[in-house]
Amino acid sequence: MKDELLSCGEDSTIRLWNLSTGDEIKRISAKCSWVTAMCRLNSNLIASTGVDCINIWNLQTSEIVTRIKPDDMTIQIYSLLYS
């Protein structure tokens, strides 16, 4: 997890980058129109959001382990904070 950066965007991907080399380490297809926000929860889990849900991903397997989708959530989310 040292010297790594996560990015997301309109291409519907979540990317993990090595900051020392600039190399892309991993690319996850988010299976949605775009990803508007994300954060790292620990060395193996990340959260991402876009339209109407929050996904928790296993970074090693690139699989969604949890999806949070409240019935009244019909808007885009632009920020996530984990504490």
C-alpha positions as CSV (number, residue, x, y, z in Angstrom):
1,M,0.0,0.0,0.0
2,K,3.0,2.3,0.2
3,D,3.4,4.9,-2.6
4,E,0.1,4.0,-4.2
5,L,-2.7,6.1,-5.6
6,L,-6.2,5.3,-6.6
7,S,-8.0,7.1,-9.4
8,C,-11.5,7.0,-10.9
9,G,-13.4,8.7,-13.7
10,E,-15.8,8.8,-16.6
11,D,-14.2,5.8,-18.2
12,S,-15.9,3.6,-15.5
13,T,-12.6,2.3,-14.2
14,I,-10.9,2.4,-10.8
15,R,-7.1,2.4,-11.2
16,L,-4.3,1.7,-8.8
17,W,-1.0,3.4,-9.5
18,N,2.5,3.1,-8.3
19,L,3.6,6.6,-7.4
20,S,7.3,5.8,-7.5
21,T,7.2,4.4,-11.1
22,G,4.0,5.9,-12.5
23,D,3.0,2.4,-13.6
24,E,-0.6,1.2,-13.4
25,I,-0.8,-1.7,-11.0
26,K,-4.4,-2.6,-11.4
27,R,-7.6,-1.6,-13.3
28,I,-11.1,-2.5,-12.2
29,S,-14.1,-2.1,-14.5
30,A,-16.8,-0.5,-12.3
31,K,-19.7,-1.7,-14.5
32,C,-21.5,1.6,-14.3
33,S,-21.6,4.8,-16.4
34,W,-18.8,6.4,-14.4
35,V,-17.2,6.5,-10.9
36,T,-17.5,9.9,-9.2
37,A,-15.7,9.1,-5.9
38,M,-13.7,6.5,-4.1
39,C,-11.6,5.9,-1.0
40,R,-9.4,3.1,0.4
41,L,-10.8,1.4,3.4
42,N,-7.7,-0.8,4.2
43,S,-5.0,-2.6,2.2
44,N,-7.6,-4.9,0.5
45,L,-10.9,-3.0,0.4
46,I,-11.9,0.2,-1.5
47,A,-15.3,2.0,-1.7
48,S,-16.5,3.6,-4.9
49,T,-19.7,5.5,-5.8
50,G,-21.4,6.9,-8.8
51,V,-25.1,6.9,-9.5
52,D,-27.4,5.7,-6.7
53,C,-25.1,3.2,-4.9
54,I,-21.9,2.6,-3.0
55,N,-19.8,-0.5,-3.9
56,I,-17.2,-2.1,-1.6
57,W,-14.5,-3.8,-3.7
58,N,-12.0,-6.5,-2.9
59,L,-8.9,-4.9,-4.5
60,Q,-7.2,-8.3,-4.9
61,T,-10.0,-10.1,-6.7
62,S,-11.7,-7.0,-8.3
63,E,-15.1,-8.3,-7.1
64,I,-17.8,-6.3,-5.3
65,V,-18.1,-7.7,-1.8
66,T,-20.9,-5.3,-0.6
67,R,-23.3,-3.0,-2.3
68,I,-25.0,-0.2,-0.4
69,K,-28.2,1.0,-2.1
70,P,-30.7,2.8,0.1
71,D,-34.2,2.9,-1.4
72,D,-34.3,6.7,-1.3
73,M,-30.8,7.2,-3.0
74,T,-31.5,8.4,-6.5
75,I,-28.8,11.0,-6.9
76,Q,-25.1,10.9,-7.7
77,I,-22.6,10.9,-4.9
78,Y,-19.5,13.0,-5.3
79,S,-17.6,12.3,-2.2
80,L,-16.7,9.5,0.2
81,L,-14.9,9.7,3.6
82,Y,-13.8,6.8,5.7
83,S,-12.9,7.1,9.3
